[in-house]
Amino acid sequence: MTEPALLRRDDGLPYQTIEGQVLVVVPKAREVHLLNETASRVWELLGPGATVGGLVDALCGEYDVAPGEARAAVEAVLDEMRRKGLMARGRGEP
């Protein structure tokens, strides 16, 4: 049985938390991204690395949300973070 993939944010990107929301700068793309509350929490949880299941469990424990709804939110946030270049690249990723 293989272990779930450990996901990480790109810790090389400068960021700051302002009133509970994370502001991330992507210098190479000359972009600034203000993350909403859910995305900001996922960003924080990705610091030491996390799995999708771990992120879902954390959100279910912190918010009044069903596991299916939390999983959909986590997957949407992760897809958006990947698209914006906010995730660290793992082995075998482009």
Long-range contacts (C-beta under 8 A, 24 or more apart in sequence): 4-51, 4-52, 4-53, 5-51, 5-52, 5-90, 6-49, 6-50, 6-51, 6-90, 7-46, 7-49, 7-50, 7-51, 7-52, 7-55, 7-78, 7-87, 8-46, 8-47, 8-49, 8-50, 8-87, 8-88, 8-90, 9-43, 9-46, 9-47, 9-81, 9-86, 9-87, 9-88, 10-85, 10-86, 10-87, 10-88, 11-47, 11-88, 13-86, 15-43, 17-44, 24-86, 26-84, 26-85, 26-86, 28-85, 29-85, 31-84, 31-85, 33-84, 33-86, 38-73, 38-77, 39-77, 39-80, 39-81, 42-74, 42-77, 42-78, 42-81, 43-81, 43-86, 46-87, 52-78
